[in-house]
Amino acid sequence: MIFLAKRIIPLIVGGLIFSIPYEKSSFKQGEVLCQEHCSRRIPDTGDKKEYRSIVIYDGKFLVVGTDGRIDYINNSGNCIPAGNNYKENLNCIVSDDLTLIAAGDNGTILFSSDGKLFSKIESGTTRNINGIVFRNGLFICGADKGTILVSKNGKSWNILKLEVKGNIVSVAANDSFFFGITDSGEIFRSDDGLNWEIKDYNKEYSGYNKSCTFKKVLATKNRIAIIGKHDDGSPAVLFSSLGNVWTERSLNYKDDHGSIRFLTNEPNDITYDSERDQFILACNNGEVFSLPSCTKCNASVMASTNDLYAIICTNNLLLCAGEGFSINIIKF
């Protein structure tokens, strides 16, 4: 089963109604794609206003973004602000089921034990923190200039420096390894979060694959996925089983008229839908793109007109967030 959509129906009372058939051979009617903009009074400084990361905490969606924005999102797309008095841009958030850690620009780390109030923690760095992950009792943050932050409790942090050329833009983990990537096309892996093996993808695959810059890494039980773009600006998606050998996925799909097209919008985030065994991309210009196990069954949906920067999937809901603090919810 894969995620597909035929068309967008006009805006209705602030929401966007969608046909979402999710079986390859049968266009069954789906439910609602809700599109909202979560409004709160924030001074207009002319800077970007956007959500950048999503996590599920205590059975609810929690999103973070610029201006220190932390909001709970219900299934209707409405937002409830969490308690945060700090205004640094937040780029990532993670939960170990008990606590929440959000992190962002200038080394900002915010800690919460209840999901209601966040306190600022001394991180030991002023580098922008771009990714965070939790595995086996260890929090790992990835930051600019090869900076890694490690903590067992989310309150006290140790700093490591990796010998990489780029900024660490994303980290992930599965049962076996931690993974990280840089915006210079480097991939690094560790089984303990302290000792890292670094590979230069562009150097190793020179002459075979196009050179890439990376944006996000996602690790599931059996596959690791990396998204980014080639040097010519075209989107790139790489897959690997263990992180040793990488294969680039073709991003072609059939449109409503049966014509073959290719993804052109840059992907910004990726999630995995285990129920339907598909990876789903959140892209610029509101495009949502699915990559099922069938390599010829990719599908594209124009879910919004806003750039989408964050995406997460539960058993029956897909939530995308992004530009203008926009929220899009698809019910499978």
Stockholm file with secondary structure:
# STOCKHOLM 1.0

chainA/1-332         MIFLAKRIIPLIVGGLIFSIPYEKSSFKQGEVLCQEHCSRRIPDTGDKKEYRSIVIYDGKFLVVGTDGRIDYINNSGNCIPAGNNYKENLNCIVSDDLTLIAAGDNGTILFSSDGKLFSKIESGTTRNINGIVFRNGLFICGADKGTILVSKNGKSWNILKLEVKGNIVSVAANDSFFFGITDSGEIFRSDDGLNWEIKDYNKEYSGYNKSCTFKKVLATKNRIAIIGKHDDGSPAVLFSSLGNVWTERSLNYKDDHGSIRFLTNEPNDITYDSERDQFILACNNGEVFSLPSCTKCNASVMASTNDLYAIICTNNLLLCAGEGFSINIIKF
#=GR chainA/1-332 SS CCCCCCCEEEEETTEEEECCCCBTTBCCCCCEEEEEECCCCCCCCSSCCBEEEEEEETTEEEEEEGGGCEEEECTTSCEEECBCCCCSCEEEEEECSSCEEEEEGGGCEEEESSSSBCEEECCSCCSCEEEEEEETTEEEEEEGGGEEEEESSSSSCEEEECCCSSCEEEEEECSSCEEEEETTSEEEEESSSSSCEEEEHHHHTTTTSCCEEEEEEEECSSCEEEEEEETTSCEEEEEESSSSSCEECCCEEECTTSCEEECCSCEEEEEEETTTTEEEEEEGGGEEEEEESSTTCCEEEECCSSCEEEEEECSSEEEEEEBTTEEEEEEC
#=GC SS_cons         CCCCCCCEEEEETTEEEECCCCBTTBCCCCCEEEEEECCCCCCCCSSCCBEEEEEEETTEEEEEEGGGCEEEECTTSCEEECBCCCCSCEEEEEECSSCEEEEEGGGCEEEESSSSBCEEECCSCCSCEEEEEEETTEEEEEEGGGEEEEESSSSSCEEEECCCSSCEEEEEECSSCEEEEETTSEEEEESSSSSCEEEEHHHHTTTTSCCEEEEEEEECSSCEEEEEEETTSCEEEEEESSSSSCEECCCEEECTTSCEEECCSCEEEEEEETTTTEEEEEEGGGEEEEEESSTTCCEEEECCSSCEEEEEECSSEEEEEEBTTEEEEEEC
//
